[in-house]
Amino acid sequence: MTETPVHSNSSITKRSIYISGHRTSISLETAFWIKLKEICTDKGVSINECITQIDNRRIHKSEPNLSSAIRVFILNYIQKNNLSK
C-alpha cells in the first residue's frame, strides 16, 4: 500500500490498494485512514481485506462511491462499538 504525505487529520490522503486482485486508489481524510487502521487491528484483518469486504457490500447495494462507503462503514463501526478514541 502506498500513500501520499499527510499534514493534518482533515487533509486528503490517497492510497493505492488491491481489491479483488486489481489495484485502485482511494482518497480519504487522514482521520478516516487512522480510524480504519484501528478498526482493522481490532478485527484482525488487513486494510485491503477490510476494504474488499466494504467494496463487496457496496457493489451489492449499488452504491457508487467506495470512499463514501468506507466513511459510512467507519461511522457505523464507531457507533456500534462505541469507539470514540
C-alpha positions as CSV (number, residue, x, y, z in Angstrom):
1,M,0.0,0.0,0.0
2,T,1.4,3.4,-0.9
3,E,0.3,6.8,0.3
4,T,0.9,10.5,-0.1
5,P,2.3,12.5,2.8
6,V,-0.1,13.8,5.4
7,H,-0.3,17.2,7.1
8,S,-3.4,17.2,9.2
9,N,-6.3,15.0,10.1
10,S,-8.6,16.8,7.6
11,S,-6.2,16.6,4.7
12,I,-6.9,14.1,2.0
13,T,-4.6,11.1,1.7
14,K,-4.6,8.9,-1.4
15,R,-3.6,5.3,-1.0
16,S,-3.2,2.6,-3.6
17,I,-4.6,-0.8,-2.6
18,Y,-5.5,-4.1,-4.1
19,I,-9.2,-5.1,-4.1
20,S,-10.1,-8.5,-5.6
21,G,-6.9,-8.7,-7.5
22,H,-6.8,-5.3,-9.0
23,R,-5.1,-2.1,-7.9
24,T,-7.2,1.0,-7.1
25,S,-6.6,4.4,-5.5
26,I,-8.8,5.6,-2.6
27,S,-8.8,9.2,-1.2
28,L,-9.9,9.7,2.4
29,E,-9.2,12.3,5.1
30,T,-6.3,11.3,7.3
31,A,-8.6,10.9,10.3
32,F,-10.6,8.2,8.4
33,W,-7.4,6.3,7.4
34,I,-6.3,6.4,11.1
35,K,-9.6,5.1,12.4
36,L,-9.8,2.5,9.6
37,K,-6.4,1.1,10.6
38,E,-7.6,0.9,14.3
39,I,-10.7,-0.9,13.2
40,C,-8.7,-3.4,11.1
41,T,-6.4,-4.0,14.0
42,D,-9.4,-4.6,16.3
43,K,-11.0,-7.0,13.8
44,G,-7.7,-8.8,13.0
45,V,-7.8,-8.1,9.3
46,S,-5.7,-6.1,6.8
47,I,-6.8,-2.8,5.4
48,N,-7.0,-4.4,2.0
49,E,-9.2,-7.2,3.4
50,C,-11.5,-4.8,5.1
51,I,-11.9,-2.5,2.1
52,T,-12.6,-5.6,-0.1
53,Q,-15.4,-6.5,2.3
54,I,-16.8,-2.9,2.2
55,D,-16.5,-2.9,-1.6
56,N,-18.4,-6.2,-1.9
57,R,-21.2,-4.9,0.2
58,R,-21.2,-1.6,-1.7
59,I,-21.5,-3.4,-5.1
60,H,-24.4,-5.5,-3.9
61,K,-26.2,-2.3,-2.7
62,S,-25.4,-0.5,-6.0
63,E,-23.7,2.4,-4.1
64,P,-21.5,4.3,-6.5
65,N,-18.7,5.7,-4.3
66,L,-16.2,3.5,-2.4
67,S,-14.7,6.3,-0.4
68,S,-18.2,7.3,0.9
69,A,-18.9,3.6,1.7
70,I,-15.7,3.4,3.7
71,R,-16.6,6.6,5.7
72,V,-20.1,5.2,6.4
73,F,-18.6,1.8,7.5
74,I,-16.2,3.6,9.9
75,L,-19.0,5.8,11.4
76,N,-21.3,2.7,11.8
77,Y,-18.5,0.7,13.4
78,I,-17.8,3.5,15.9
79,Q,-21.5,3.9,16.8
80,K,-21.9,0.1,17.1
81,N,-18.8,-0.4,19.2
82,N,-18.8,3.0,21.0
83,L,-15.2,3.7,19.8
84,S,-14.6,7.4,20.3
85,K,-10.9,7.5,20.7
